[in-house]
Amino acid sequence: MITTLTDTTASAVDRRLIEMREEFAVAAQGRVLTLLIVAGTEDLAEPLSAAVQASREHPCRVLVLQTEPEAAADGLDAEIRVGRDAGAGEIVLLSVRGQVASSLDTLITPLLLPDAPIVAWWPGAAPSSPGQDVLGSMAQRRITDARQSDSPESMLKRLRRGYRSGDTDLSWSRITHWRGLIASAVEIPPLAAPTSVTVEGTVDDPSVLLMASWLEKELGVDAQIVPGPAEEIGLSGVTLVRPDGEIALRRESGDSIVMNLPGDASDQHVTIPRRSLFECLSEELRRLDPDEVYGDALCHAFTGIDDASTFASGKPEPTDVVSADKDAVSDAAAAAVAEHLRTAIAERGLAHVVLTGGTVGIPTAGKLARELSAAGVDPERIEVWWGDERFVAADSPERNDLAVRASFVEALGIPAHRVHPMPSTSSGMGLDDAAAWYGQQLDMAGGDVPFHTRGRAFFDILLLGVGPDGHIASLFPEHPDQKETTLTASAVRDSPKPPPERITLTWPAVNSARHVVLLAAGAEKAEAVARAHAGIDPWACPSSAVRGLESTTWYLDEDSASGL
């Protein structure tokens, strides 16, 4: 039975689902999990078919989310399937449009099975850090499929940088039988450690990359990847060289793998069909504990970035603009930022700008609004973010965003859906959840790939005030919370500058801007400015470790520039 609801709400969908179960005598008992299928506007016929098949082995509630955040109108449509149309479970397809897509967690909460595990699956495009995604953070297991990416190897690299226990990828499930066969072959006497390993297949296929990494880690030898037959997709062969000969496994056309063992001249044929999407998904639903072996293979395949200086290196060197006083600094900065914003809008249709507070940042924002207004810039084309925020009540005068909202956002008339303040204590979220939520909003707006890929920019202009100690945003010198390099936005506790709790953009985020503008005025900033110009040293002087992809400019008055 299928029912369709248009322009509806999550609570209405939940009520209708209960009514349909009662009407058609469909029992809700026995559901073992909630499966979230998260997609954009791509075709979901194959993933949905796989989920229906998998539900016969794992009876579950399937929630399918198709999001279109850029739709002109906001709304929610739903299709509910129960009975034979839903396999051994029940299916709810949700089509989410416009601003409704910004609160997916609250949207699906009424539809989750109570007291049941949650598994999130992205059959197509996936976030680089599923565990930090607004839906992924709710799930015990998170399934991606790097093979569906335009650049599978780059996708795996991003998944590694954002990896959290509980993540897995269907590229790993596709080689389960291969791994079992190899493990059995290696243990055939006489036992001897392989001296070299060759993995054959599509060079950038994620299954091939994960197989090579797994063998390297488990056997302690380098694994070489060589191209396989052009007609074969994915993994086509593995050769392990031992002192007593070679163990060779190669896929023949069809469902057969030929295995050659040392001292055995005959070919052994093992039937291992290529795994379907259903089989891979069903395997992942059999276990809800973290797959640590996958995590080890993924993390061995690609190095993480622990040194924050890496994010700033290899970019153009900063330049200085020195003005007579603080007012002149804000004049010069506002004029330059206005030009960058006009260029961004002309080239890309939308400009992302990060604002800052402080004695220079606030007047700069006000003058920037006047510059843009005089130039006739459409405020609908400007997306506003913040680099950090004090985690206090929404109406607290300590909030960075209050003065800037008045002098820039309201003065220019930027619509509310283009303005993204960081959460406050009034939001009902704790500090960690608030930081995660802000990172999720950035990723949903398009920052996911740039933040996890060096040499890419999401923000068009990033404005940062510089403290007397050299801090920027809420990244403080020698503070342990500045070491976070996998999140987009993170919590800061025990800040050396009150109040103690804050939210800040992290190193990969502040280094994902086309243009960086650093603001400083006053003699008390001279030492910090001089240290920042001495070289990249994020631990001791955070302001030294931010670089724009195209430009980094220090706007200084004569006093703050006196140490240069």
Secondary structure as a PSIPRED ss2 file (coil, helix, strand):
# PSIPRED VFORMAT (PSIPRED V4.0)

   1 M C   1.000  0.000  0.000
   2 I E   0.000  0.000  1.000
   3 T E   0.000  0.000  1.000
   4 T E   0.000  0.000  1.000
   5 L E   0.000  0.000  1.000
   6 T C   1.000  0.000  0.000
   7 D C   1.000  0.000  0.000
   8 T C   1.000  0.000  0.000
   9 T C   1.000  0.000  0.000
  10 A H   0.000  1.000  0.000
  11 S H   0.000  1.000  0.000
  12 A H   0.000  1.000  0.000
  13 V H   0.000  1.000  0.000
  14 D H   0.000  1.000  0.000
  15 R H   0.000  1.000  0.000
  16 R H   0.000  1.000  0.000
  17 L H   0.000  1.000  0.000
  18 I H   0.000  1.000  0.000
  19 E H   0.000  1.000  0.000
  20 M H   0.000  1.000  0.000
  21 R H   0.000  1.000  0.000
  22 E H   0.000  1.000  0.000
  23 E H   0.000  1.000  0.000
  24 F C   1.000  0.000  0.000
  25 A C   1.000  0.000  0.000
  26 V C   1.000  0.000  0.000
  27 A C   1.000  0.000  0.000
  28 A C   1.000  0.000  0.000
  29 Q C   1.000  0.000  0.000
  30 G C   1.000  0.000  0.000
  31 R C   1.000  0.000  0.000
  32 V C   1.000  0.000  0.000
  33 L E   0.000  0.000  1.000
  34 T E   0.000  0.000  1.000
  35 L E   0.000  0.000  1.000
  36 L E   0.000  0.000  1.000
  37 I E   0.000  0.000  1.000
  38 V E   0.000  0.000  1.000
  39 A E   0.000  0.000  1.000
  40 G C   1.000  0.000  0.000
  41 T C   1.000  0.000  0.000
  42 E C   1.000  0.000  0.000
  43 D C   1.000  0.000  0.000
  44 L C   1.000  0.000  0.000
  45 A H   0.000  1.000  0.000
  46 E H   0.000  1.000  0.000
  47 P H   0.000  1.000  0.000
  48 L H   0.000  1.000  0.000
  49 S H   0.000  1.000  0.000
  50 A H   0.000  1.000  0.000
  51 A H   0.000  1.000  0.000
  52 V H   0.000  1.000  0.000
  53 Q H   0.000  1.000  0.000
  54 A H   0.000  1.000  0.000
  55 S H   0.000  1.000  0.000
  56 R H   0.000  1.000  0.000
  57 E H   0.000  1.000  0.000
  58 H C   1.000  0.000  0.000
  59 P C   1.000  0.000  0.000
  60 C E   0.000  0.000  1.000
  61 R E   0.000  0.000  1.000
  62 V E   0.000  0.000  1.000
  63 L E   0.000  0.000  1.000
  64 V E   0.000  0.000  1.000
  65 L E   0.000  0.000  1.000
  66 Q E   0.000  0.000  1.000
  67 T E   0.000  0.000  1.000
  68 E E   0.000  0.000  1.000
  69 P C   1.000  0.000  0.000
  70 E C   1.000  0.000  0.000
  71 A C   1.000  0.000  0.000
  72 A C   1.000  0.000  0.000
  73 A C   1.000  0.000  0.000
  74 D C   1.000  0.000  0.000
  75 G E   0.000  0.000  1.000
  76 L E   0.000  0.000  1.000
  77 D E   0.000  0.000  1.000
  78 A E   0.000  0.000  1.000
  79 E E   0.000  0.000  1.000
  80 I E   0.000  0.000  1.000
  81 R E   0.000  0.000  1.000
  82 V C   1.000  0.000  0.000
  83 G H   0.000  1.000  0.000
  84 R H   0.000  1.000  0.000
  85 D H   0.000  1.000  0.000
  86 A H   0.000  1.000  0.000
  87 G C   1.000  0.000  0.000
  88 A C   1.000  0.000  0.000
  89 G C   1.000  0.000  0.000
  90 E E   0.000  0.000  1.000
  91 I E   0.000  0.000  1.000
  92 V E   0.000  0.000  1.000
  93 L E   0.000  0.000  1.000
  94 L E   0.000  0.000  1.000
  95 S E   0.000  0.000  1.000
  96 V E   0.000  0.000  1.000
  97 R E   0.000  0.000  1.000
  98 G H   0.000  1.000  0.000
  99 Q H   0.000  1.000  0.000
 100 V H   0.000  1.000  0.000
 101 A H   0.000  1.000  0.000
 102 S H   0.000  1.000  0.000
 103 S H   0.000  1.000  0.000
 104 L H   0.000  1.000  0.000
 105 D H   0.000  1.000  0.000
 106 T H   0.000  1.000  0.000
 107 L H   0.000  1.000  0.000
 108 I H   0.000  1.000  0.000
 109 T H   0.000  1.000  0.000
 110 P H   0.000  1.000  0.000
 111 L H   0.000  1.000  0.000
 112 L C   1.000  0.000  0.000
 113 L C   1.000  0.000  0.000
 114 P C   1.000  0.000  0.000
 115 D C   1.000  0.000  0.000
 116 A C   1.000  0.000  0.000
 117 P C   1.000  0.000  0.000
 118 I E   0.000  0.000  1.000
 119 V E   0.000  0.000  1.000
 120 A E   0.000  0.000  1.000
 121 W E   0.000  0.000  1.000
 122 W C   1.000  0.000  0.000
 123 P C   1.000  0.000  0.000
 124 G C   1.000  0.000  0.000
 125 A C   1.000  0.000  0.000
 126 A C   1.000  0.000  0.000
 127 P C   1.000  0.000  0.000
 128 S C   1.000  0.000  0.000
 129 S C   1.000  0.000  0.000
 130 P H   0.000  1.000  0.000
 131 G H   0.000  1.000  0.000
 132 Q H   0.000  1.000  0.000
 133 D C   1.000  0.000  0.000
 134 V C   1.000  0.000  0.000
 135 L C   1.000  0.000  0.000
 136 G H   0.000  1.000  0.000
 137 S H   0.000  1.000  0.000
 138 M H   0.000  1.000  0.000
 139 A C   1.000  0.000  0.000
 140 Q C   1.000  0.000  0.000
 141 R E   0.000  0.000  1.000
 142 R E   0.000  0.000  1.000
 143 I E   0.000  0.000  1.000
 144 T E   0.000  0.000  1.000
 145 D C   1.000  0.000  0.000
 146 A H   0.000  1.000  0.000
 147 R H   0.000  1.000  0.000
 148 Q H   0.000  1.000  0.000
 149 S C   1.000  0.000  0.000
 150 D C   1.000  0.000  0.000
 151 S C   1.000  0.000  0.000
 152 P H   0.000  1.000  0.000
 153 E H   0.000  1.000  0.000
 154 S H   0.000  1.000  0.000
 155 M H   0.000  1.000  0.000
 156 L H   0.000  1.000  0.000
 157 K H   0.000  1.000  0.000
 158 R H   0.000  1.000  0.000
 159 L H   0.000  1.000  0.000
 160 R H   0.000  1.000  0.000
 161 R H   0.000  1.000  0.000
 162 G C   1.000  0.000  0.000
 163 Y C   1.000  0.000  0.000
 164 R C   1.000  0.000  0.000
 165 S C   1.000  0.000  0.000
 166 G C   1.000  0.000  0.000
 167 D E   0.000  0.000  1.000
 168 T E   0.000  0.000  1.000
 169 D E   0.000  0.000  1.000
 170 L H   0.000  1.000  0.000
 171 S H   0.000  1.000  0.000
 172 W H   0.000  1.000  0.000
 173 S H   0.000  1.000  0.000
 174 R C   1.000  0.000  0.000
 175 I C   1.000  0.000  0.000
 176 T H   0.000  1.000  0.000
 177 H H   0.000  1.000  0.000
 178 W H   0.000  1.000  0.000
 179 R H   0.000  1.000  0.000
 180 G H   0.000  1.000  0.000
 181 L H   0.000  1.000  0.000
 182 I H   0.000  1.000  0.000
 183 A H   0.000  1.000  0.000
 184 S H   0.000  1.000  0.000
 185 A H   0.000  1.000  0.000
 186 V H   0.000  1.000  0.000
 187 E C   1.000  0.000  0.000
 188 I C   1.000  0.000  0.000
 189 P C   1.000  0.000  0.000
 190 P C   1.000  0.000  0.000
 191 L C   1.000  0.000  0.000
 192 A C   1.000  0.000  0.000
 193 A C   1.000  0.000  0.000
 194 P C   1.000  0.000  0.000
 195 T C   1.000  0.000  0.000
 196 S E   0.000  0.000  1.000
 197 V E   0.000  0.000  1.000
 198 T E   0.000  0.000  1.000
 199 V E   0.000  0.000  1.000
 200 E E   0.000  0.000  1.000
 201 G E   0.000  0.000  1.000
 202 T C   1.000  0.000  0.000
 203 V C   1.000  0.000  0.000
 204 D C   1.000  0.000  0.000
 205 D C   1.000  0.000  0.000
 206 P H   0.000  1.000  0.000
 207 S H   0.000  1.000  0.000
 208 V H   0.000  1.000  0.000
 209 L H   0.000  1.000  0.000
 210 L H   0.000  1.000  0.000
 211 M H   0.000  1.000  0.000
 212 A H   0.000  1.000  0.000
 213 S H   0.000  1.000  0.000
 214 W H   0.000  1.000  0.000
 215 L H   0.000  1.000  0.000
 216 E H   0.000  1.000  0.000
 217 K H   0.000  1.000  0.000
 218 E H   0.000  1.000  0.000
 219 L H   0.000  1.000  0.000
 220 G C   1.000  0.000  0.000
 221 V C   1.000  0.000  0.000
 222 D C   1.000  0.000  0.000
 223 A E   0.000  0.000  1.000
 224 Q E   0.000  0.000  1.000
 225 I E   0.000  0.000  1.000
 226 V E   0.000  0.000  1.000
 227 P E   0.000  0.000  1.000
 228 G C   1.000  0.000  0.000
 229 P C   1.000  0.000  0.000
 230 A C   1.000  0.000  0.000
 231 E C   1.000  0.000  0.000
 232 E C   1.000  0.000  0.000
 233 I C   1.000  0.000  0.000
 234 G C   1.000  0.000  0.000
 235 L E   0.000  0.000  1.000
 236 S E   0.000  0.000  1.000
 237 G E   0.000  0.000  1.000
 238 V E   0.000  0.000  1.000
 239 T E   0.000  0.000  1.000
 240 L E   0.000  0.000  1.000
 241 V E   0.000  0.000  1.000
 242 R E   0.000  0.000  1.000
 243 P C   1.000  0.000  0.000
 244 D C   1.000  0.000  0.000
 245 G E   0.000  0.000  1.000
 246 E E   0.000  0.000  1.000
 247 I E   0.000  0.000  1.000
 248 A E   0.000  0.000  1.000
 249 L E   0.000  0.000  1.000
 250 R E   0.000  0.000  1.000
 251 R E   0.000  0.000  1.000
 252 E C   1.000  0.000  0.000
 253 S C   1.000  0.000  0.000
 254 G C   1.000  0.000  0.000
 255 D C   1.000  0.000  0.000
 256 S E   0.000  0.000  1.000
 257 I E   0.000  0.000  1.000
 258 V E   0.000  0.000  1.000
 259 M E   0.000  0.000  1.000
 260 N E   0.000  0.000  1.000
 261 L E   0.000  0.000  1.000
 262 P C   1.000  0.000  0.000
 263 G C   1.000  0.000  0.000
 264 D E   0.000  0.000  1.000
 265 A E   0.000  0.000  1.000
 266 S E   0.000  0.000  1.000
 267 D E   0.000  0.000  1.000
 268 Q E   0.000  0.000  1.000
 269 H E   0.000  0.000  1.000
 270 V E   0.000  0.000  1.000
 271 T E   0.000  0.000  1.000
 272 I C   1.000  0.000  0.000
 273 P C   1.000  0.000  0.000
 274 R C   1.000  0.000  0.000
 275 R C   1.000  0.000  0.000
 276 S C   1.000  0.000  0.000
 277 L H   0.000  1.000  0.000
 278 F H   0.000  1.000  0.000
 279 E H   0.000  1.000  0.000
 280 C H   0.000  1.000  0.000
 281 L H   0.000  1.000  0.000
 282 S H   0.000  1.000  0.000
 283 E H   0.000  1.000  0.000
 284 E H   0.000  1.000  0.000
 285 L H   0.000  1.000  0.000
 286 R H   0.000  1.000  0.000
 287 R C   1.000  0.000  0.000
 288 L C   1.000  0.000  0.000
 289 D C   1.000  0.000  0.000
 290 P C   1.000  0.000  0.000
 291 D C   1.000  0.000  0.000
 292 E H   0.000  1.000  0.000
 293 V H   0.000  1.000  0.000
 294 Y H   0.000  1.000  0.000
 295 G H   0.000  1.000  0.000
 296 D H   0.000  1.000  0.000
 297 A H   0.000  1.000  0.000
 298 L H   0.000  1.000  0.000
 299 C H   0.000  1.000  0.000
 300 H H   0.000  1.000  0.000
 301 A H   0.000  1.000  0.000
 302 F C   1.000  0.000  0.000
 303 T C   1.000  0.000  0.000
 304 G C   1.000  0.000  0.000
 305 I C   1.000  0.000  0.000
 306 D C   1.000  0.000  0.000
 307 D C   1.000  0.000  0.000
 308 A C   1.000  0.000  0.000
 309 S H   0.000  1.000  0.000
 310 T H   0.000  1.000  0.000
 311 F H   0.000  1.000  0.000
 312 A H   0.000  1.000  0.000
 313 S C   1.000  0.000  0.000
 314 G C   1.000  0.000  0.000
 315 K C   1.000  0.000  0.000
 316 P C   1.000  0.000  0.000
 317 E C   1.000  0.000  0.000
 318 P C   1.000  0.000  0.000
 319 T E   0.000  0.000  1.000
 320 D E   0.000  0.000  1.000
 321 V E   0.000  0.000  1.000
 322 V E   0.000  0.000  1.000
 323 S E   0.000  0.000  1.000
 324 A C   1.000  0.000  0.000
 325 D C   1.000  0.000  0.000
 326 K H   0.000  1.000  0.000
 327 D H   0.000  1.000  0.000
 328 A H   0.000  1.000  0.000
 329 V H   0.000  1.000  0.000
 330 S H   0.000  1.000  0.000
 331 D H   0.000  1.000  0.000
 332 A H   0.000  1.000  0.000
 333 A H   0.000  1.000  0.000
 334 A H   0.000  1.000  0.000
 335 A H   0.000  1.000  0.000
 336 A H   0.000  1.000  0.000
 337 V H   0.000  1.000  0.000
 338 A H   0.000  1.000  0.000
 339 E H   0.000  1.000  0.000
 340 H H   0.000  1.000  0.000
 341 L H   0.000  1.000  0.000
 342 R H   0.000  1.000  0.000
 343 T H   0.000  1.000  0.000
 344 A H   0.000  1.000  0.000
 345 I H   0.000  1.000  0.000
 346 A H   0.000  1.000  0.000
 347 E H   0.000  1.000  0.000
 348 R H   0.000  1.000  0.000
 349 G C   1.000  0.000  0.000
 350 L C   1.000  0.000  0.000
 351 A E   0.000  0.000  1.000
 352 H E   0.000  0.000  1.000
 353 V E   0.000  0.000  1.000
 354 V E   0.000  0.000  1.000
 355 L E   0.000  0.000  1.000
 356 T C   1.000  0.000  0.000
 357 G C   1.000  0.000  0.000
 358 G H   0.000  1.000  0.000
 359 T H   0.000  1.000  0.000
 360 V H   0.000  1.000  0.000
 361 G H   0.000  1.000  0.000
 362 I H   0.000  1.000  0.000
 363 P H   0.000  1.000  0.000
 364 T H   0.000  1.000  0.000
 365 A H   0.000  1.000  0.000
 366 G H   0.000  1.000  0.000
 367 K H   0.000  1.000  0.000
 368 L H   0.000  1.000  0.000
 369 A H   0.000  1.000  0.000
 370 R H   0.000  1.000  0.000
 371 E H   0.000  1.000  0.000
 372 L H   0.000  1.000  0.000
 373 S H   0.000  1.000  0.000
 374 A H   0.000  1.000  0.000
 375 A C   1.000  0.000  0.000
 376 G C   1.000  0.000  0.000
 377 V C   1.000  0.000  0.000
 378 D C   1.000  0.000  0.000
 379 P H   0.000  1.000  0.000
 380 E H   0.000  1.000  0.000
 381 R H   0.000  1.000  0.000
 382 I E   0.000  0.000  1.000
 383 E E   0.000  0.000  1.000
 384 V E   0.000  0.000  1.000
 385 W E   0.000  0.000  1.000
 386 W E   0.000  0.000  1.000
 387 G C   1.000  0.000  0.000
 388 D E   0.000  0.000  1.000
 389 E E   0.000  0.000  1.000
 390 R E   0.000  0.000  1.000
 391 F C   1.000  0.000  0.000
 392 V C   1.000  0.000  0.000
 393 A C   1.000  0.000  0.000
 394 A C   1.000  0.000  0.000
 395 D C   1.000  0.000  0.000
 396 S C   1.000  0.000  0.000
 397 P C   1.000  0.000  0.000
 398 E C   1.000  0.000  0.000
 399 R C   1.000  0.000  0.000
 400 N C   1.000  0.000  0.000
 401 D H   0.000  1.000  0.000
 402 L H   0.000  1.000  0.000
 403 A H   0.000  1.000  0.000
 404 V H   0.000  1.000  0.000
 405 R H   0.000  1.000  0.000
 406 A H   0.000  1.000  0.000
 407 S H   0.000  1.000  0.000
 408 F H   0.000  1.000  0.000
 409 V H   0.000  1.000  0.000
 410 E H   0.000  1.000  0.000
 411 A H   0.000  1.000  0.000
 412 L H   0.000  1.000  0.000
 413 G C   1.000  0.000  0.000
 414 I C   1.000  0.000  0.000
 415 P C   1.000  0.000  0.000
 416 A H   0.000  1.000  0.000
 417 H H   0.000  1.000  0.000
 418 R H   0.000  1.000  0.000
 419 V E   0.000  0.000  1.000
 420 H C   1.000  0.000  0.000
 421 P C   1.000  0.000  0.000
 422 M C   1.000  0.000  0.000
 423 P C   1.000  0.000  0.000
 424 S C   1.000  0.000  0.000
 425 T H   0.000  1.000  0.000
 426 S H   0.000  1.000  0.000
 427 S H   0.000  1.000  0.000
 428 G C   1.000  0.000  0.000
 429 M C   1.000  0.000  0.000
 430 G C   1.000  0.000  0.000
 431 L H   0.000  1.000  0.000
 432 D H   0.000  1.000  0.000
 433 D H   0.000  1.000  0.000
 434 A H   0.000  1.000  0.000
 435 A H   0.000  1.000  0.000
 436 A H   0.000  1.000  0.000
 437 W H   0.000  1.000  0.000
 438 Y H   0.000  1.000  0.000
 439 G H   0.000  1.000  0.000
 440 Q H   0.000  1.000  0.000
 441 Q H   0.000  1.000  0.000
 442 L H   0.000  1.000  0.000
 443 D H   0.000  1.000  0.000
 444 M H   0.000  1.000  0.000
 445 A H   0.000  1.000  0.000
 446 G H   0.000  1.000  0.000
 447 G H   0.000  1.000  0.000
 448 D H   0.000  1.000  0.000
 449 V H   0.000  1.000  0.000
 450 P H   0.000  1.000  0.000
 451 F H   0.000  1.000  0.000
 452 H C   1.000  0.000  0.000
 453 T C   1.000  0.000  0.000
 454 R C   1.000  0.000  0.000
 455 G C   1.000  0.000  0.000
 456 R C   1.000  0.000  0.000
 457 A C   1.000  0.000  0.000
 458 F C   1.000  0.000  0.000
 459 F E   0.000  0.000  1.000
 460 D E   0.000  0.000  1.000
 461 I E   0.000  0.000  1.000
 462 L E   0.000  0.000  1.000
 463 L E   0.000  0.000  1.000
 464 L E   0.000  0.000  1.000
 465 G E   0.000  0.000  1.000
 466 V C   1.000  0.000  0.000
 467 G C   1.000  0.000  0.000
 468 P C   1.000  0.000  0.000
 469 D C   1.000  0.000  0.000
 470 G C   1.000  0.000  0.000
 471 H C   1.000  0.000  0.000
 472 I E   0.000  0.000  1.000
 473 A C   1.000  0.000  0.000
 474 S C   1.000  0.000  0.000
 475 L E   0.000  0.000  1.000
 476 F C   1.000  0.000  0.000
 477 P C   1.000  0.000  0.000
 478 E C   1.000  0.000  0.000
 479 H C   1.000  0.000  0.000
 480 P H   0.000  1.000  0.000
 481 D H   0.000  1.000  0.000
 482 Q H   0.000  1.000  0.000
 483 K H   0.000  1.000  0.000
 484 E C   1.000  0.000  0.000
 485 T C   1.000  0.000  0.000
 486 T C   1.000  0.000  0.000
 487 L C   1.000  0.000  0.000
 488 T C   1.000  0.000  0.000
 489 A E   0.000  0.000  1.000
 490 S E   0.000  0.000  1.000
 491 A E   0.000  0.000  1.000
 492 V E   0.000  0.000  1.000
 493 R C   1.000  0.000  0.000
 494 D C   1.000  0.000  0.000
 495 S C   1.000  0.000  0.000
 496 P C   1.000  0.000  0.000
 497 K C   1.000  0.000  0.000
 498 P C   1.000  0.000  0.000
 499 P C   1.000  0.000  0.000
 500 P C   1.000  0.000  0.000
 501 E C   1.000  0.000  0.000
 502 R E   0.000  0.000  1.000
 503 I E   0.000  0.000  1.000
 504 T E   0.000  0.000  1.000
 505 L E   0.000  0.000  1.000
 506 T C   1.000  0.000  0.000
 507 W H   0.000  1.000  0.000
 508 P H   0.000  1.000  0.000
 509 A H   0.000  1.000  0.000
 510 V H   0.000  1.000  0.000
 511 N C   1.000  0.000  0.000
 512 S C   1.000  0.000  0.000
 513 A E   0.000  0.000  1.000
 514 R E   0.000  0.000  1.000
 515 H E   0.000  0.000  1.000
 516 V E   0.000  0.000  1.000
 517 V E   0.000  0.000  1.000
 518 L E   0.000  0.000  1.000
 519 L E   0.000  0.000  1.000
 520 A E   0.000  0.000  1.000
 521 A C   1.000  0.000  0.000
 522 G C   1.000  0.000  0.000
 523 A H   0.000  1.000  0.000
 524 E H   0.000  1.000  0.000
 525 K H   0.000  1.000  0.000
 526 A H   0.000  1.000  0.000
 527 E H   0.000  1.000  0.000
 528 A H   0.000  1.000  0.000
 529 V H   0.000  1.000  0.000
 530 A H   0.000  1.000  0.000
 531 R H   0.000  1.000  0.000
 532 A H   0.000  1.000  0.000
 533 H C   1.000  0.000  0.000
 534 A C   1.000  0.000  0.000
 535 G C   1.000  0.000  0.000
 536 I C   1.000  0.000  0.000
 537 D E   0.000  0.000  1.000
 538 P C   1.000  0.000  0.000
 539 W C   1.000  0.000  0.000
 540 A C   1.000  0.000  0.000
 541 C E   0.000  0.000  1.000
 542 P H   0.000  1.000  0.000
 543 S H   0.000  1.000  0.000
 544 S H   0.000  1.000  0.000
 545 A H   0.000  1.000  0.000
 546 V C   1.000  0.000  0.000
 547 R C   1.000  0.000  0.000
 548 G C   1.000  0.000  0.000
 549 L C   1.000  0.000  0.000
 550 E C   1.000  0.000  0.000
 551 S E   0.000  0.000  1.000
 552 T E   0.000  0.000  1.000
 553 T E   0.000  0.000  1.000
 554 W E   0.000  0.000  1.000
 555 Y E   0.000  0.000  1.000
 556 L E   0.000  0.000  1.000
 557 D E   0.000  0.000  1.000
 558 E C   1.000  0.000  0.000
 559 D C   1.000  0.000  0.000
 560 S C   1.000  0.000  0.000
 561 A C   1.000  0.000  0.000
 562 S C   1.000  0.000  0.000
 563 G C   1.000  0.000  0.000
 564 L C   1.000  0.000  0.000
